[in-house]
Amino acid sequence: MAASIDLQEALKPFHQRASEAEERLARLEAAFATTKDSGNKELSNKVAELQKLLEDAKSEQLAEREKGLKEVQRVTEENAKLRYRITHLARALEKASSDLAFE
């Protein structure tokens, strides 16, 4: 659970950047829709640029999320292995203690 909270915290800046890019894109699209002069080409270029930035941010966010999920999976597997070892070490300790008690 803590790993998912850490993952959410790690992804928070990417969510924020994506939201900001979406807001800028919406403002530019609104300005583009109301303006029908020679600035349309410039606005169109800005919109395209912002769309590309948004797509890049979303791709980066997805990559970071996948990386985080892989790390959580790796830690979970390592945790399971360590629990297995602890169980066997505890059994060996109990056996050694009982063997010493009989001597």
TIKOLGU-85637 format. One record per residue: z, y, x of N, C-alpha, C, O in turn; residue in three letters. Coordinates in steps of 0.001 Angstrom, whole numbers, padded with zeros to 6 digits, always signed. Atoms other than C-alpha are relative to their C-alpha. Layout:
% residues N
ZYXZYXZYXZYXALA/...
% end
This chain:
% residues 103
+000000-001180+000829+000000+000000+000000+000000+001244+000874-000685+002223+000580MET/-000044-001149-000902+000831+002344+002871-001356+000204+000670-001757+001332+000959ALA/+001311-000107-000632-002533+001547+004415-000987+000699-000929-001825+001475-000469ALA/+000912-000662+000929-004343+002642+001254+000331+001479-000111-000564+002302-000300SER/-000389-001411+000028-002335+005879+001230-000528+000687+001260-001045+001803+001193ILE/+000534-000554-001240-003263+006444+004888-001509+000160-000093-002061+001152+000384ASP/+001450-000066+000159-006885+005708+004031-000373+001173-000888-001327+001896-000601LEU/+000272-001130+000888-006780+008202+001175+000193+001316+000738-000588+002252+000565GLN/-000247-001222-000763-005290+010811+003505-001113+000236+001016-001505+001378+001253GLU/+001075-000124-000974-007989+010098+006096-001301+000457-000662-002096+001175-000054ALA/+001238-000351+000699-010735+010493+003505+000077+001341-000717-000944+001862-001165LEU/-000188-001244+000743-009268+013643+001932-000906+001134+000517-001504+001831-000302LYS/+000887-001085-000467-011190+016080+004254-001462-000226-000397-002187+000730-000667PRO/+001382+000283+000375-014460+014316+003447-000233+000279-001487-001281+000796-001873PHE/+000094-000310+001422-013800+014558-000288-000076+001511-000201-000855+002008-001014HIS/-000027-001456+000123-013022+018244+000147-001345+000598+000430-001879+001479-000244GLN/+001296-000511-000461-016202+018874+002151-001103-000305-001012-001968+000534-001263ARG/+001014+000360+000990-018287+017025-000424+000125+000885-001233-000882+001327-001788ALA/-000211-000868+001171-016721+019038-003258-000499+001414+000279-001144+002032-000569SER/+000463-001342-000359-017380+022300-001429-001527+000062+000037-002126+001033-000424GLU/+001460+000032-000058-020980+021304-000791-000596-000054-001407-001606+000596-001680ALA/+000482+000069+001384-021442+020414-004466+000132+001352-000687-000751+001759-001442GLU/-000181-001328+000605-020026+023787-005497-001036+000990+000522-001611+001762-000246GLU/+001020-000902-000567-022311+025651-003108-001370-000327-000569-002147+000570-000892ARG/+001286+000416+000550-025253+023646-004345-000144+000463-001440-001215+000929-001829LEU/+000053-000431+001393-024410+024424-007966-000242+001506-000085-001024+001970-000915ALA/+000209-001456-000001-024182+028149-007181-001432+000348+000384-002052+001225-000217ARG/+001380-000271-000423-027507+028078-005374-001006-000396-001078-001989+000309-001305LEU/+000898+000411+001075-029163+026148-008185+000028+001005-001143-001007+001302-001741GLU/-000107-001016+001054-027840+028693-010687-000733+001270+000406-001436+001873-000405ALA/+000701-001190-000488-029112+031555-008547-001506-000241+000008-002291+000655-000301ALA/+001425+000332-000038-032427+029785-008151-000612+000053-001399-001738+000516-001581PHE/+000507+000033+001378-032790+029327-011906-000159+001408-000564-001062+001647-001367ALA/+000065-001363+000551-032164+033024-012622-000941+000904+000776-001344+001949+000265THR/+000861-000841-000844-034322+034399-009800-001417-000573+000027-001610-001757+000302THR/+001393+000445-000004-038110+034223-010055-000858+000892+000910-002013+001181+000598LYS/+000772-000867-000891-039159+036413-007131-000308-000713+001308-000225-001939+001384ASP/+000417+000588-001276-040234+035862-003532+001147-000706+000712+000907-001476+001641SER/-001157+000661-000605-036713+034734-002620+000127-001452-000414+000965-002178+000120GLY/-000086+001385+000478-037324+031463-004461-000201-001005+001124+000479-002030+001177ASN/+000274+000941-001083-038723+029808-001368+001220-000121+000912+001587-001217+001335LYS/-001189+000014-000849-035700+030802+000684+001138-000754-000685+001826-001565-000065GLU/-001042+000709+000748-033336+029619-002031-000300-001494-000079+000599-002328+000025LEU/+000396+001407+000060-035283+026405-002350+000333-000698+001316+000809-001833+001327SER/-000336+000565-001309-034867+025829+001369+001510-000178+000146+001975-001189+000673ASN/-001464+000096-000070-031139+026538+001117+000504-001163-000864+001388-001914-000453LYS/-000392+001097+000886-030809+024143-001817-000299-001336+000669+000538-002239+000664VAL/+000367+001248-000674-032646+021438+000093+000942-000268+001172+001366-001403+001393ALA/-000910+000142-001136-030475+022077+003143+001383-000453-000466+001992-001339+000133GLU/-001309+000378+000522-027301+021860+001085+000001-001410-000592+000991-002134-000487LEU/+000091+001369+000512-028494+018703-000633+000073-000992+001152+000726-002030+001047GLN/-000043+000871-001178-029047+017163+002789+001428-000063+000553+001914-001139+000901LYS/-001385-000021-000477-025565+018277+003899+000903-000835-000901+001785-001549-000422LEU/-000785+000777+000953-024103+016762+000739-000240-001499+000194+000702-002292+000198LEU/+000321+001413-000229-025901+013483+001319+000624-000490+001299+001150-001602+001362GLU/-000607+000372-001283-024729+013453+004936+001511-000167-000138+002092-001116+000389ASP/-001452+000081+000194-021137+014141+003887+000368-001261-000776+001351-001930-000456ALA/-000278+001205+000786-021281+011356+001310-000190-001255+000856+000593-002200+000753LYS/+000230+001147-000889-022732+008941+003894+001152-000146+000983+001635-001250+001235SER/-001107+000024-000947-020041+009896+006373+001278-000474-000688+002055-001235-000112GLU/-001166+000407+000773-017388+009464+003694-000029-001507-000246+000988-002185-000097GLN/+000134+001434+000249-018704+006011+002827+000255-000800+001277+000930-001829+001248LEU/-000203+000691-001272-018792+005000+006500+001478-000011+000377+001997-001031+000830ALA/-001431-000068-000311-015206+006185+007003+000803-000921-000917+001764-001558-000485GLU/-000705+000875+000943-014095+004327+003891-000167-001468+000412+000797-002233+000407ARG/+000244+001381-000429-015724+001097+005084+000783-000305+001267+001341-001393+001411GLU/-000751+000182-001239-014150+001563+008499+001484-000180-000313+002142-001047+000262LYS/-001400+000111+000393-010747+002085+006889+000299-001331-000664+001329-001948-000390GLY/-000204+001285+000675-011140-000976+004679-000019-001161+000985+000757-002106+000844LEU/+000044+001047-001028-012084-003119+007689+001297-000008+000792+001820-001072+001124LYS/-001254-000086-000749-009012-001852+009535+001152-000574-000825+001998-001292-000293GLU/-001040+000552+000875-006785-002669+006557-000105-001520-000035+000909-002215+000025VAL/+000192+001453+000028-008298-006156+006398+000463-000629+001317+001110-001676+001315GLN/-000396+000529-001305-007775-006669+010147+001525-000034+000122+002092-001021+000590ARG/-001458-000071-000090-004141-005562+009940+000642-001023-000935+001651-001636-000586VAL/-000526+000989+000943-003545-007755+006894-000099-001407+000582+000839-002197+000471THR/+000174+001322-000613-004951-010795+008708+000977-000192+001157+001570-001260+001306GLU/-000935+000086-001118-002877-010039+011794+001426-000194-000510+002198-000966+000058GLU/-001326+000132+000609+000207-009670+009619+000234-001440-000472+001312-001996-000262ASN/-000123+001384+000478-000437-013087+008040+000212-000958+001172+001025-001880+001089ALA/-000162+000858-001181-000791-014683+011476+001413+000129+000578+002038-000864+000948LYS/-001338-000211-000551+002444-013112+012674+001070-000609-000898+002050-001159-000396LEU/-000954+000629+000924+004300-014265+009548+000002-001522+000188+001054-002159+000149ARG/+000122+001440-000242+003002-017793+010181+000766-000384+001271+001502-001370+001294TYR/-000693+000281-001263+004272-017662+013762+001511+000119-000165+002268-000700+000356ARG/-001435-000196+000220+007648-016322+012647+000596-001195-000727+001682-001660-000381ILE/-000476+001167+000753+008010-019180+010158+000202-001189+000930+001229-001865+000868THR/-000090+001155-000898+007320-021777+012850+001061+000214+001075+001750-000731+001458HIS/-001045-000277-000985+009563-020065+015396+001384-000155-000612+002300-000658+000039LEU/-001288+000150+000679+012391-019938+012855+000327-001481-000188+001473-001889+000003ALA/-000229+001449+000148+011964-023667+012151+000396-000627+001335+001308-001451+001398ARG/-000310+000549-001318+011971-024443+015872+001407+000393+000427+002121-000412+001025ALA/-001349-000464-000326+015126-022368+016325+001049-000787-000778+002073-001191-000227LEU/-000938+000789+000814+016845-024156+013450+000125-001423+000549+001223-001975+000623GLU/-000010+001362-000540+015843-027526+014920+000774-000034+001316+001580-000937+001543LYS/-000711-000040-001263+017083-026538+018363+001487+000179-000225+002298-000439+000465ALA/-001424-000206+000305+020361-025320+016883+000652-001279-000512+001768-001622-000122SER/-000573+001240+000544+020876-028532+014955+000067-001078+001087+001006-001874+001101SER/-000037+000965-001102+020000-030614+018054+001192+000273+000921+001841-000657+001400ASP/-001142-000355-000850+022612-028712+020063+001318-000320-000702+002303-000665-000049LEU/-001222+000289+000754+025172-029209+017311+000344-001496+000059+001517-001867+000028ALA/-000238+001444-000050+024734-032998+017503+000382-000470+001386+000883-001585+001525PHE/-000315+000434-001369+025222-033120+021267+001419+000157+000348+001820-000169+001465GLU/
% end
